[in-house]
Amino acid sequence: MEIIGHRGARALLPQNTLPSFELALNNKVPMIEFDTELAKTGEVIIFHDDELDQITRGAAHGLVNSFTFNVHDGFTDGKFYQIPTLEEVLDLVDRHSKDGQRTKVNIELKGANTAEPVSTIVKRYLASGWRPADFIVSSFRHDELEKFKQIMPELDIAVLLDGQQWQELGGPQPAVDLGRRLGAVAINPDLKFASPELVKSAHDNGFEVNVYTVNAPEDVRRMAEIGVDRIFTDDPVTAKQTLAA
């Protein structure tokens, strides 16, 4: 079972920031995950919430895409961390590459209308030597995911499912059917409904299962036991130690 650094190393440093990604990369995770939104000026930025209020501890207010991309991201240590662009994160991954081998990136299309601008940037990196296998694109916005797959059929996509979507689907097989319809390679469920039945149904139909967000050591071990392919974790250091024990 592989470890994905969820928003970098979210439990240890501010999520979706370059220091957080650097910490995950220094700990040799096979993949990092991050969220993409659009700034007011059109840049693809790495940010999770639609609104700034919670992440900035009230220091800024409003929708992230109503601001230019140099809004600062607050954290409990009292410091301020720059919100990075997608290019800055990909360049950081590039600097950590060795002999052409890179840590894979899971780009989540978090915001509306992100499929096209994200694909434009990804195409530039493919032209500079990155491989389609270096990327996987996921989203709860299945319309954006479908749009991205139409633009870049050579890239793998994964279907993120939250509790409401899972309830509406009604179980493992409908989730797999949705993945097949969208042309996905993986189903990414919440830990709450990750089960041996889902893993079996997905694997029997050629899909991987990547579960979010798995932090407690007992959950890390349980996901390994039921055959999950990857876990998203806020603390990749502890997760690696748990699996190695």
N, C-alpha and C positions, 0 to 999 in steps of 0.2 A: 504494500500500500504506500503510495507516494504522498508527500506533504506539500500543500500549497500555502504559501505565506499570504494570509488573508489581509488585504490592504497593506501588505508588507509584513510587519511584525506588530500588529495593532496593540497588543497587550503591553508592549515594551516601549514603543515610541509612537508619536502621533500618526494616526492612520493616513494612508495615501500621501505621505510626504517622502521626499528623497532620503532622509535619514532612516525612515522606517524600511524602505525598500533596500537600502544599503545593508542594514542589519540582517535582513532575510537573505540577501545575496551572499554576504560574508559567511552565513551559516549553511551555504551550499544547498538551499532548497531546490528541488527540481523545477518549481514553478512559482511565480508570484501572481497575485490577483489584484486588480484595481478597478475603480469605477470611473467612467467618463461622463462628463457633462459639457455643456457649451457655455462659455463666457459670453457676455454681452457683445464683445467685439469679434466673436466667432471662433476663438481659439478652443481647441479641445483640451479641457483641463481635467485633472484627476481629483475628484471630489465625490463624496458619497451622498450627502443630504441634498434635497432640492432647495432647502432653505439654509441660510447661514447661521441663524440664531443659536441653535444648539451647539454646533461645533465650535463657534467662536465665543461661547459662554456669554452671549448677549452683547458682545463688542460690535457686532454688525448685524443688520436686520435685512430680511427680504430674500427673494429668490436669487440663487447663485448666478443664473444667466441674465440677471439685471445689472451685474457688476462686471468691471474689467477684471482680468485674471490675476491681478496682483493683490487681491484680498488676502489677508493673513489668517492662518488656521491656528486657533488657540488650543492649548493643552494644559493639563493640570500642573505642569512644572513652572508655569508662569512665563514661559518663553513664547515666542511667536515663530511659526514655521510657514515658509512660503508654499502656497499651493502650486504644484508643478504642472507643466503641460505634458501632454502625451509624449511629445518628442523628447522632453527632458528625461522621462522615465526610460524610454527605449534607448536613449544614448547612455544612460547609466548601466543598463543591462549589457549594452555593447562593450562598455569599458571593462566589465567583469567577464567577458567572453574569453575563451582560450582555445586556440587552434580551431576557430570557427564554430565551437560549441557554445551555445548560449542557454541560460536559464529560460525556460518557456514562459510566456506571458499569457495570462487569461484576462482579456479585456472585457469588462462588463459594459454593455451599452445601458448606462443608468438613466440618462436623460432622454427626453423626446428628441427626435430628429438627429440622433448621433450616428446612425448607420453610415450615411454618406460621407460626412467629414472624417470619421474614423477610417473608413476604407481608403480615402484619399491619402492619408498619412501612411497607412500600412503599405500601400502600393509603393510609396517612395522608399520605404525600408526594404521591401522585397527587391527593388531595383538596385539597392546598394549592397546586396549580398545576404540579407536575411532569407530564410526559407519559410514556406507555408507552415511547415511543421513546428516552427518557433512560436506560432500563435494558436490560440483558441479564443473564440468570441462567444460570450454568453449574455443572456438577458432575461429578465422577467417580462420585458416588453416583446412579446413574441412577434408582433408586427415588425418591429425594428430588426429582430433577428432574421426574419424571413427576407426583409429588404436587403440586409447585409449579405445573406447567402446568394441572393440573386446578383448582387454586384460583384462578389468575390466567391464564386463557387469552389475555388481551390482551397479555401480556408475552412477548417473544422469549426463547427458551432456546437454549443451545448445549451440545453433547455433548462433554465432556472425555474423552480417551482416554489411558490410560497404557500402558506397554509390555505388561503382561499382558493388558489388555483388547484391545489391538490384535492380539496373538497369538491370542487366543481367537476374535476376529472373523474373522481370516484375510485381511484385505485391504481395499482402498478401497470396493468395492461393498457388502460387509456393513456397513461403517461408515456409509455413506450410508443403507442400509436401516434401521439402528438409529435414525439421525437422523429419518427419515421416521416411524417408528413412534412416537417420542416427541413428534413435532410440533415439532422443532427447526428453527432457521434456519441453524445453523452447526455444523461439525465442528471441534473444537479438538484437534489432535494434537500429540504430542511432536515436537520438531525431528528426532529420529532417524528417524522414518518419514514425514516430510513429503516428498512426491514430486510430479513432474508428473502422474503417473497419478492420485494422490489428488485433486489440484486439478481435473483434467479431469472425473473422475467426479463430484465434488461440484458443480462448476459446471454440468455437463450436467443435473444433477438439481435445480438451483435452490438449492444450499447454498453458503454462504461457508466459507472455510477460514481459521482463526485459529491460528497456530502458536506454541507455547511451547517453551522459553524461549530467545529469539534474542538473543545478546549480541555475538558476534564480528562485526566489520564484514563479513568475507567471507560469513558466514551471512546477515546482513541483506541483502546484495546478492543472494545466491542465492535467497532467498525472494521478493524482488521480481522476479527474472528468471523464476521458475516460475509467477508469477501469484497468489501468496498474497494474501488480502484484508487481513489484519492480522497483526502479530506482537506477542507479549508480550515485553517487554524489561526487564531490570533497570536499564538505563542509557538512558533515553529521550533524554538530551542527546546522547550519542554516536551513537545510532541515527538521530536527526534529521540530524546532521551528515553521516553516512554517505550517507543518501539524497539529501541536498542537493548532495553533491560531484559 
